Amino acid sequence: MTVHVRQHNSVLAASEKRLLIWIAERLPRWINSDHLSALGLAAMAGAGVSFVIAGADPVAGASLVVLCLLLNWFGDSLDGTVARVRDQQRPRYGYYVDHVIDLAGTGLLFTGLALSGYMSPMIATLVVAAFFLVSAETYLATHARGVFKMAFMGVGPTELRVLLAAGALALINTPTVNPLGLGQVRLWDLGGVIGAIGMIGTFVRALYIEETRR
């Protein structure tokens, strides 16, 4: 794979980039990109476990979910920035490891949600399948065009973490909702269905754009 260009135009991208560079320039030298990548994966697994804890103790579990998502952001977002700031980039290996970790972390997170009782296993599987579908399209498009799109309609990884954190905190007082008066459903089931539809729509739109590209 040739070295690709990163295209990141999410809502928080510009301010986040400045913050990450500021942190990377002050991070102790003994902390390297591999440490940060490992932290990102461990934190996502921790978020999955925290959802299980939330099933018994919503306040403690939801608080731990937010903490784990913050640690995931720190590790997953900072690993590449540290490599660039220190001129220690490994474009092919870094790209490969970063996205293997993203896929594994997503699977671990939604396994925890399925086990917690806050999301049905079927819908959790649907969300993971939709995420993997969009991810596969993104990775293949990067290989074909040399441009890695990190956000869709202004929503990137950081914005998704914010939504996940907000959803976790909402579980404390609102584990179920009654959309349009149709009856009580689990909040995360509703959010999961909406998210899956959005991701599938993004996948179809991306295919259409590639088909009509000249």
Buried (B, 14 or more C-beta within 10 A) or exposed (E): EEEBEEEBEBBBBEEBEEBBBEBBEEBEEEBBBBBBBBBBBBBBBBBBBBBBBBBEEBEEBBBBBBBBBBBBBBBBBBBBBBBBBBEEBEEEEBBEBBBEBBBEBBBBBBBBBBBBBBBBEEBBBBBBEBBBBBBEBBBEBBEEEEEBBBBBEEBBBBBBBBBBBEBBBBBBEEBBBEEEEEEEBBBBBBBBBEBBEBBBBBBEEBEEEEEEEE
